[in-house]
């Protein structure tokens, strides 16, 4: 099954516009790292897969120059409607496997809850692109779905597995969307190819509209902090 970008755009536009994805408040784990970013003298941030703009808004309020990127027009419009813009806040449409950004531009790449929405080869391309756009010693803060995640068990039960631990979902609210689920070993191997991994922690993150009713397992993610080699 070929998963084309235009199909991803259409599906995510539906998810965003229907508010099936409904996360509007900044994630506490991202908020908790604001002091670390200050200590690291971060000046500018790219938020890849910015969704409804919750972290674009947070980072803008902390005074960072922020570029929010998403493949969904609905997501970008929602961000425009929710963020207080300044001359240091920008938005662009883009795909993580081919980012519309010059090399060596950003101090920090925030890739929150979106890298896993790809095949394994696209994930590799995405990490290569993130490495390219980061400055020397640039930071990656990323979260990806774990094989302990509630959606993994839903995918195993009803999804179409297109490669190991990668599924086209069949659940009504996210039918057709692609998800890859990571083991700890895969996180370590995949990220260390492009980055010096500082920490990997497993956390339960907030539910969205399509996981809130799955109560047999928790909404578990790997949270990765890494630095450009």
N, C-alpha and C positions, 0 to 999 in steps of 0.2 A: 504493500500500500504506500503510495507516494503522498507525503503530507506537504502540500505546496503553501508558500507564504500567503498567497491570496486567500486560501481557505482558512489559515490561521487568523488573518485579519478579520474575515467575516465572522468566524466563530467568537473571537474575543470581543468584537464590536457588540455582538448579541449579549454576551455575558456582562459586559460593562453597562450597556444601555438598559438592560433589564434589571440591573443592580443585583444579579446573582452573585457577582463579586462586589462586596459592599464595605470594604475596609477603608474607612475615612480618617481614623485616628492613627497617629504615629505608633509604631510598634515600640513597646517599652525597651526591648533589647537594643534597638537603634538609639533611642533616647539616652539610654545608659552609657552609650559610647561617645556622647558629645564632648565630654571632658577629655577623653583620650584623643579625639581629633584635634582639640585645642592644643594639647601637649605635643602632638606630632606636627603642629604648625600647618595643618591642612588649610589651603586657601580656596580651592575650587573642587566641586564634586559633580560627577555625572551619575544620575539616578536612572539606571537602565531597567525599563519595565516599570515606569513611574505610576501606572494605574490611575487612581483617582487623585493623585498629587499629594498624598498625605506626608511623604518625606521631602518632597520638593518644598512644601510649605514650612516644615520643621527646619530644614537646613537653611532656607532663606531667612527665617526668623533669627537664626544664630549668626547671620551675617556672611554666610558663604556664598560665593558665586556658584550657581547651580544650573546645570542643563538636565532637563527631564526628557527622556526618550521612551517612546512606546510605538508598537506596531498598529495600535488601535486609534482611529480618529475619535471615537467616542471617549476613550481614556484621555486623550489630549484635550478635548473640549471640556471634560469634567475638571481637569486640572486647571484650565484657564478660568473656569467659573469659581474655583475654590481657593486659588492662591492669590495672595497680595503680591503683585509683580513689582519688581524694580528693574533698573538697568542691568542688574547682575543675575536676573532670572530669565531663563530661556527654555523653549520647548522645540522638539524636532521629532518627526516620524523616522523610525529606523528599526532595523533588524540587528540583533546582537551578533549575527554571523558576518555582518558587513556594516560596521558602524560609520555614520557620516561625520567622522571626527578625524582631524589630523593626528599624527603620532605624537606621543610624549606631551600630552596636554593637561592631564588631570592628576591631582594629588590623591583623590579617592574615587573609586568606583563602588557605588552601592547597587547590588544586584539582589534584590529582596524578593524571594518567592516567585522567581520567573525562569531561572536558568534551566530548571528541570522540565520546562515545557518544550522540550526539544528531543530529537534523537541523539544518540551518543556522539555521532560525528558532528552534529550541529553544536553540541555542548563543547566539544574540543575546539571548533572554530570560534565559538563565543569566547572561550578563555584566552585563545590566541589574540583575538581582537582586543579584549580588555587589557591584556599585557601590553599590546601595541600602543594604546592610547594613554596609558599611565606614564607618569614621569618616573625617573629613576627613584627607586625606593617607594614608589606609589603603593597605596593600600587598597586591598579588595576586601569589602565586607559583604558577605553573601549568605543566603540561606537556600537550602534545597530540601525537597521532601525525602524523608528516610523510608527504608523498607519497613519501619515500625509505624508509618503514617496510616491513618484510617483509610485514606483513599487507595493505598496499596492493596489492602484486603478486598476492597470493592472492585478494584481492577482485576485482581486474580479471579474473582468470582464471576464477573460479567464482562470484563473488557476484552479487547483483542490484542494479544501480545505480539508486537511486530519485531521485537528484538529483546534480548534478556532484560527484564525489569522495565521495559518500555511498552506502554499500552495506549491504544486508542480507547478512550473511555466510552461506555455505553449508557451510563446513568443519564436520566432525563435532562437534568439541568446543565450537564457538561458533555453531552453526547457529541462525539467526534473530536474532542480535545485530546491532545497528546501529552502524556506524562511519563517521565522517567523517575525511578525511585532508586536512591543511593544506599548502598551499604557503607559502613565506615571504611572498609578496605578500599572501596572504589573511590570514595571521596579523597582519601590520602593519595592514591595513585594518580587520579585525574588532575587534581589541583597542583600537586608537587611537580608536575611536568613544566608548568609555567610560572609557579610562584614558590616562594619560601613560606610554608604554612606555619603560622604562629600558633593558632589554636583551632581545634575542632570540638564543638560541644553540641550535644543533642538537647533540644528544648521543645516543649509544647508551645506552639504559637496559636494565635487567635483563630477561631473558626470563621469560615465564610459561609454563605448561604447554602453551599453544596456539601459542606461537611458537618454542619451543626447538628444534624439529625443522625449522624453515624456515631453511636455511643459505645460500640463494642471495642474500639481502639482509640487511642489519643492522636491528636493532630501533630505528629512529631516531625521535626526538621533538624537537619544538621546546620549549624551556624559556623561559618568559616571565616577566620580572620587571617589574611595572608598579605605578603609583600612581594612586589615585583623583584625578580631576580636581577 
